[in-house]
Amino acid sequence: MLFERSDVNAPSGLRLRLNAESSGLKLDHALPLILTDGNQQTWSLANRSEELLINAGGAIPADSAQYEAGCLSPIPDDGIAMQMIVPSSKGELSFALAPGQVQTLHSLTAACAS
């Protein structure tokens, strides 16, 4: 889920929230999410899971993690394959982003860079 920050005390910007759907899988709340593309570029999205405390009653949910998803620099190329690497209790989970997801990252980053 991609949304504007939910905590008014947190730095402004977009957030990417991921939820584990596999039983027993815990998302890492300390490490960043990594994006890589076919041009050997890498982006590190800061972990903002502490912002989940506001809605979780004092404990970060083990099956959710939140990352800063603001302006990526450099702007990802539209049409280039991208991988998302999520740190978890089972090691690094790697996902290929669909073309529409890459287009969204490209468009959002281009918009905030203007």
Rosetta blueprint (number, residue, H / E / L):
1 M L
2 L E
3 F E
4 E E
5 R L
6 S L
7 D L
8 V L
9 N L
10 A L
11 P L
12 S L
13 G L
14 L E
15 R E
16 L E
17 R E
18 L E
19 N E
20 A L
21 E L
22 S L
23 S L
24 G L
25 L L
26 K L
27 L E
28 D L
29 H L
30 A L
31 L L
32 P L
33 L E
34 I E
35 L E
36 T E
37 D E
38 G L
39 N L
40 Q L
41 Q L
42 T E
43 W E
44 S E
45 L E
46 A L
47 N E
48 R L
49 S H
50 E H
51 E H
52 L H
53 L H
54 I H
55 N H
56 A H
57 G L
58 G L
59 A L
60 I L
61 P L
62 A L
63 D L
64 S E
65 A E
66 Q E
67 Y E
68 E E
69 A L
70 G L
71 C L
72 L L
73 S L
74 P L
75 I L
76 P L
77 D L
78 D L
79 G L
80 I L
81 A L
82 M E
83 Q E
84 M E
85 I E
86 V E
87 P E
88 S E
89 S L
90 K L
91 G E
92 E E
93 L E
94 S E
95 F E
96 A E
97 L L
98 A L
99 P H
100 G H
101 Q H
102 V H
103 Q H
104 T H
105 L H
106 H H
107 S H
108 L H
109 T H
110 A H
111 A H
112 C H
113 A H
114 S L
